[in-house]
Amino acid sequence: MNIDLRVAEAKDCPQILALINELAVYERAPEEVTVDLNHFIDAGFGKTPVWKAYVAEVAGAIIGFALFYTRYSTWKGCRLYLEDFIVTEEYRGKGVGKILFEKVIEESKNGNYNGMVWQVLDWNEPAINFYNKYNATLESGWLNAALSTEQVKAF
């Protein structure tokens, strides 16, 4: 299998968004994906892009991606935040995730970030086992908090 790894381009957004939806189904929250394609493209490739991604391709089809951005921590400084990382089910266990994840680690190292952070669901054993291979620190005790678009508008 010949895997091509490259920086994502605007033309990749429909395939990346399809993988985002696949991830949401896997994470038991398909209704939570509300971003539309135009907003997604603009956020990555518009006047003020806020995210960057690497894609893994086989024969021109995107089979995985890792999307990240800079997060600022008042305790640690600039950290690379891995927002989403998925390999489509058919290609899991074949080293694609390793290639993508290690590319993001390199991005963190070469960008002089003060580390790299991400989230993983506490029931996602395959992902936890994957991250444990890197000696990742898995924290407990923090709860995610958010306000939806509707909640912000109602304020």
C-alpha positions as protocol buffer text, in pm:
chain_id: "A"
residue {
  index: 1
  type: MET
  ca { x: 0 y: 0 z: 0 }
}
residue {
  index: 2
  type: ASN
  ca { x: 142 y: 334 z: -107 }
}
residue {
  index: 3
  type: ILE
  ca { x: 38 y: 607 z: 139 }
}
residue {
  index: 4
  type: ASP
  ca { x: 88 y: 970 z: 38 }
}
residue {
  index: 5
  type: LEU
  ca { x: 103 y: 1217 z: 326 }
}
residue {
  index: 6
  type: ARG
  ca { x: 62 y: 1586 z: 251 }
}
residue {
  index: 7
  type: VAL
  ca { x: -76 y: 1916 z: 379 }
}
residue {
  index: 8
  type: ALA
  ca { x: -450 y: 1946 z: 321 }
}
residue {
  index: 9
  type: GLU
  ca { x: -579 y: 2175 z: 47 }
}
residue {
  index: 10
  type: ALA
  ca { x: -918 y: 2344 z: 9 }
}
residue {
  index: 11
  type: LYS
  ca { x: -1021 y: 2086 z: -252 }
}
residue {
  index: 12
  type: ASP
  ca { x: -985 y: 1815 z: 16 }
}
residue {
  index: 13
  type: CYS
  ca { x: -1252 y: 1962 z: 243 }
}
residue {
  index: 14
  type: PRO
  ca { x: -1547 y: 1751 z: 117 }
}
residue {
  index: 15
  type: GLN
  ca { x: -1352 y: 1429 z: 180 }
}
residue {
  index: 16
  type: ILE
  ca { x: -1224 y: 1554 z: 518 }
}
residue {
  index: 17
  type: LEU
  ca { x: -1577 y: 1652 z: 621 }
}
residue {
  index: 18
  type: ALA
  ca { x: -1700 y: 1304 z: 525 }
}
residue {
  index: 19
  type: LEU
  ca { x: -1434 y: 1157 z: 758 }
}
residue {
  index: 20
  type: ILE
  ca { x: -1539 y: 1402 z: 1032 }
}
residue {
  index: 21
  type: ASN
  ca { x: -1891 y: 1265 z: 1000 }
}
residue {
  index: 22
  type: GLU
  ca { x: -1756 y: 908 z: 1014 }
}
residue {
  index: 23
  type: LEU
  ca { x: -1570 y: 1000 z: 1334 }
}
residue {
  index: 24
  type: ALA
  ca { x: -1886 y: 1153 z: 1483 }
}
residue {
  index: 25
  type: VAL
  ca { x: -2077 y: 832 z: 1416 }
}
residue {
  index: 26
  type: TYR
  ca { x: -1798 y: 630 z: 1579 }
}
residue {
  index: 27
  type: GLU
  ca { x: -1806 y: 866 z: 1879 }
}
residue {
  index: 28
  type: ARG
  ca { x: -2184 y: 821 z: 1903 }
}
residue {
  index: 29
  type: ALA
  ca { x: -2261 y: 1186 z: 1830 }
}
residue {
  index: 30
  type: PRO
  ca { x: -2343 y: 1227 z: 1458 }
}
residue {
  index: 31
  type: GLU
  ca { x: -2592 y: 1506 z: 1529 }
}
residue {
  index: 32
  type: GLU
  ca { x: -2313 y: 1720 z: 1679 }
}
residue {
  index: 33
  type: VAL
  ca { x: -2149 y: 1791 z: 1340 }
}
residue {
  index: 34
  type: THR
  ca { x: -2316 y: 2116 z: 1238 }
}
residue {
  index: 35
  type: VAL
  ca { x: -2040 y: 2290 z: 1043 }
}
residue {
  index: 36
  type: ASP
  ca { x: -2122 y: 2333 z: 675 }
}
residue {
  index: 37
  type: LEU
  ca { x: -1874 y: 2286 z: 394 }
}
residue {
  index: 38
  type: ASN
  ca { x: -1840 y: 2657 z: 312 }
}
residue {
  index: 39
  type: HIS
  ca { x: -1763 y: 2751 z: 673 }
}
residue {
  index: 40
  type: PHE
  ca { x: -1520 y: 2460 z: 700 }
}
residue {
  index: 41
  type: ILE
  ca { x: -1334 y: 2569 z: 386 }
}
residue {
  index: 42
  type: ASP
  ca { x: -1325 y: 2933 z: 495 }
}
residue {
  index: 43
  type: ALA
  ca { x: -1195 y: 2842 z: 843 }
}
residue {
  index: 44
  type: GLY
  ca { x: -906 y: 2650 z: 689 }
}
residue {
  index: 45
  type: PHE
  ca { x: -833 y: 2842 z: 371 }
}
residue {
  index: 46
  type: GLY
  ca { x: -1004 y: 3182 z: 392 }
}
residue {
  index: 47
  type: LYS
  ca { x: -852 y: 3520 z: 479 }
}
residue {
  index: 48
  type: THR
  ca { x: -772 y: 3419 z: 836 }
}
residue {
  index: 49
  type: PRO
  ca { x: -728 y: 3040 z: 847 }
}
residue {
  index: 50
  type: VAL
  ca { x: -748 y: 2891 z: 1194 }
}
residue {
  index: 51
  type: TRP
  ca { x: -665 y: 2527 z: 1124 }
}
residue {
  index: 52
  type: LYS
  ca { x: -418 y: 2318 z: 930 }
}
residue {
  index: 53
  type: ALA
  ca { x: -433 y: 1948 z: 851 }
}
residue {
  index: 54
  type: TYR
  ca { x: -236 y: 1661 z: 708 }
}
residue {
  index: 55
  type: VAL
  ca { x: -412 y: 1407 z: 492 }
}
residue {
  index: 56
  type: ALA
  ca { x: -319 y: 1050 z: 411 }
}
residue {
  index: 57
  type: GLU
  ca { x: -413 y: 933 z: 63 }
}
residue {
  index: 58
  type: VAL
  ca { x: -418 y: 600 z: -114 }
}
residue {
  index: 59
  type: ALA
  ca { x: -476 y: 611 z: -490 }
}
residue {
  index: 60
  type: GLY
  ca { x: -608 y: 969 z: -467 }
}
residue {
  index: 61
  type: ALA
  ca { x: -863 y: 893 z: -194 }
}
residue {
  index: 62
  type: ILE
  ca { x: -820 y: 1053 z: 148 }
}
residue {
  index: 63
  type: ILE
  ca { x: -823 y: 771 z: 404 }
}
residue {
  index: 64
  type: GLY
  ca { x: -727 y: 973 z: 710 }
}
residue {
  index: 65
  type: PHE
  ca { x: -644 y: 1316 z: 839 }
}
residue {
  index: 66
  type: ALA
  ca { x: -512 y: 1502 z: 1142 }
}
residue {
  index: 67
  type: LEU
  ca { x: -646 y: 1855 z: 1193 }
}
residue {
  index: 68
  type: PHE
  ca { x: -476 y: 2090 z: 1439 }
}
residue {
  index: 69
  type: TYR
  ca { x: -429 y: 2451 z: 1542 }
}
residue {
  index: 70
  type: THR
  ca { x: -243 y: 2667 z: 1793 }
}
residue {
  index: 71
  type: ARG
  ca { x: -391 y: 2679 z: 2140 }
}
residue {
  index: 72
  type: TYR
  ca { x: -267 y: 2922 z: 2398 }
}
residue {
  index: 73
  type: SER
  ca { x: -235 y: 2807 z: 2758 }
}
residue {
  index: 74
  type: THR
  ca { x: -178 y: 3069 z: 3026 }
}
residue {
  index: 75
  type: TRP
  ca { x: 15 y: 2799 z: 3213 }
}
residue {
  index: 76
  type: LYS
  ca { x: 220 y: 2653 z: 2926 }
}
residue {
  index: 77
  type: GLY
  ca { x: 219 y: 2903 z: 2637 }
}
residue {
  index: 78
  type: CYS
  ca { x: 156 y: 2804 z: 2275 }
}
residue {
  index: 79
  type: ARG
  ca { x: 63 y: 2440 z: 2238 }
}
residue {
  index: 80
  type: LEU
  ca { x: -38 y: 2247 z: 1930 }
}
residue {
  index: 81
  type: TYR
  ca { x: -395 y: 2123 z: 1970 }
}
residue {
  index: 82
  type: LEU
  ca { x: -491 y: 1811 z: 1776 }
}
residue {
  index: 83
  type: GLU
  ca { x: -862 y: 1866 z: 1716 }
}
residue {
  index: 84
  type: ASP
  ca { x: -948 y: 1561 z: 1508 }
}
residue {
  index: 85
  type: PHE
  ca { x: -754 y: 1259 z: 1400 }
}
residue {
  index: 86
  type: ILE
  ca { x: -913 y: 971 z: 1212 }
}
residue {
  index: 87
  type: VAL
  ca { x: -829 y: 690 z: 977 }
}
residue {
  index: 88
  type: THR
  ca { x: -1125 y: 541 z: 794 }
}
residue {
  index: 89
  type: GLU
  ca { x: -1223 y: 200 z: 931 }
}
residue {
  index: 90
  type: GLU
  ca { x: -1097 y: 0 z: 632 }
}
residue {
  index: 91
  type: TYR
  ca { x: -741 y: 127 z: 682 }
}
residue {
  index: 92
  type: ARG
  ca { x: -712 y: 110 z: 1062 }
}
residue {
  index: 93
  type: GLY
  ca { x: -436 y: -107 z: 1200 }
}
residue {
  index: 94
  type: LYS
  ca { x: -217 y: -60 z: 892 }
}
residue {
  index: 95
  type: GLY
  ca { x: 14 y: 214 z: 1020 }
}
residue {
  index: 96
  type: VAL
  ca { x: -170 y: 511 z: 869 }
}
residue {
  index: 97
  type: GLY
  ca { x: -254 y: 657 z: 1209 }
}
residue {
  index: 98
  type: LYS
  ca { x: 108 y: 625 z: 1319 }
}
residue {
  index: 99
  type: ILE
  ca { x: 226 y: 818 z: 1013 }
}
residue {
  index: 100
  type: LEU
  ca { x: -29 y: 1097 z: 1067 }
}
residue {
  index: 101
  type: PHE
  ca { x: 21 y: 1124 z: 1442 }
}
residue {
  index: 102
  type: GLU
  ca { x: 400 y: 1134 z: 1414 }
}
residue {
  index: 103
  type: LYS
  ca { x: 375 y: 1405 z: 1146 }
}
residue {
  index: 104
  type: VAL
  ca { x: 175 y: 1619 z: 1390 }
}
residue {
  index: 105
  type: ILE
  ca { x: 435 y: 1551 z: 1662 }
}
residue {
  index: 106
  type: GLU
  ca { x: 699 y: 1675 z: 1416 }
}
residue {
  index: 107
  type: GLU
  ca { x: 486 y: 1985 z: 1349 }
}
residue {
  index: 108
  type: SER
  ca { x: 476 y: 2051 z: 1723 }
}
residue {
  index: 109
  type: LYS
  ca { x: 850 y: 2002 z: 1757 }
}
residue {
  index: 110
  type: ASN
  ca { x: 946 y: 2208 z: 1451 }
}
residue {
  index: 111
  type: GLY
  ca { x: 699 y: 2486 z: 1538 }
}
residue {
  index: 112
  type: ASN
  ca { x: 858 y: 2530 z: 1882 }
}
residue {
  index: 113
  type: TYR
  ca { x: 529 y: 2461 z: 2057 }
}
residue {
  index: 114
  type: ASN
  ca { x: 534 y: 2392 z: 2430 }
}
residue {
  index: 115
  type: GLY
  ca { x: 385 y: 2050 z: 2377 }
}
residue {
  index: 116
  type: MET
  ca { x: 87 y: 1896 z: 2207 }
}
residue {
  index: 117
  type: VAL
  ca { x: -258 y: 1830 z: 2352 }
}
residue {
  index: 118
  type: TRP
  ca { x: -579 y: 1655 z: 2248 }
}
residue {
  index: 119
  type: GLN
  ca { x: -882 y: 1481 z: 2392 }
}
residue {
  index: 120
  type: VAL
  ca { x: -987 y: 1119 z: 2384 }
}
residue {
  index: 121
  type: LEU
  ca { x: -1312 y: 970 z: 2504 }
}
residue {
  index: 122
  type: ASP
  ca { x: -1268 y: 758 z: 2816 }
}
residue {
  index: 123
  type: TRP
  ca { x: -1440 y: 459 z: 2650 }
}
residue {
  index: 124
  type: ASN
  ca { x: -1230 y: 468 z: 2331 }
}
residue {
  index: 125
  type: GLU
  ca { x: -993 y: 186 z: 2422 }
}
residue {
  index: 126
  type: PRO
  ca { x: -831 y: 153 z: 2076 }
}
residue {
  index: 127
  type: ALA
  ca { x: -737 y: 524 z: 2080 }
}
residue {
  index: 128
  type: ILE
  ca { x: -620 y: 510 z: 2442 }
}
residue {
  index: 129
  type: ASN
  ca { x: -403 y: 208 z: 2362 }
}
residue {
  index: 130
  type: PHE
  ca { x: -261 y: 391 z: 2060 }
}
residue {
  index: 131
  type: TYR
  ca { x: -171 y: 701 z: 2267 }
}
residue {
  index: 132
  type: ASN
  ca { x: -21 y: 486 z: 2542 }
}
residue {
  index: 133
  type: LYS
  ca { x: 237 y: 363 z: 2289 }
}
residue {
  index: 134
  type: TYR
  ca { x: 365 y: 723 z: 2287 }
}
residue {
  index: 135
  type: ASN
  ca { x: 370 y: 746 z: 2666 }
}
residue {
  index: 136
  type: ALA
  ca { x: 103 y: 1017 z: 2646 }
}
residue {
  index: 137
  type: THR
  ca { x: -31 y: 1163 z: 2969 }
}
residue {
  index: 138
  type: LEU
  ca { x: -403 y: 1095 z: 2998 }
}
residue {
  index: 139
  type: GLU
  ca { x: -559 y: 1333 z: 3248 }
}
residue {
  index: 140
  type: SER
  ca { x: -876 y: 1292 z: 3447 }
}
residue {
  index: 141
  type: GLY
  ca { x: -1072 y: 1543 z: 3647 }
}
residue {
  index: 142
  type: TRP
  ca { x: -1149 y: 1795 z: 3374 }
}
residue {
  index: 143
  type: LEU
  ca { x: -1497 y: 1834 z: 3228 }
}
residue {
  index: 144
  type: ASN
  ca { x: -1559 y: 1978 z: 2883 }
}
residue {
  index: 145
  type: ALA
  ca { x: -1776 y: 2290 z: 2881 }
}
residue {
  index: 146
  type: ALA
  ca { x: -1936 y: 2469 z: 2586 }
}
residue {
  index: 147
  type: LEU
  ca { x: -2202 y: 2715 z: 2478 }
}
residue {
  index: 148
  type: SER
  ca { x: -2380 y: 2641 z: 2151 }
}
residue {
  index: 149
  type: THR
  ca { x: -2442 y: 2903 z: 1882 }
}
residue {
  index: 150
  type: GLU
  ca { x: -2802 y: 2924 z: 2002 }
}
residue {
  index: 151
  type: GLN
  ca { x: -2696 y: 2975 z: 2364 }
}
residue {
  index: 152
  type: VAL
  ca { x: -2452 y: 3251 z: 2269 }
}
residue {
  index: 153
  type: LYS
  ca { x: -2714 y: 3425 z: 2054 }
}
residue {
  index: 154
  type: ALA
  ca { x: -2971 y: 3403 z: 2335 }
}
residue {
  index: 155
  type: PHE
  ca { x: -2737 y: 3575 z: 2580 }
}
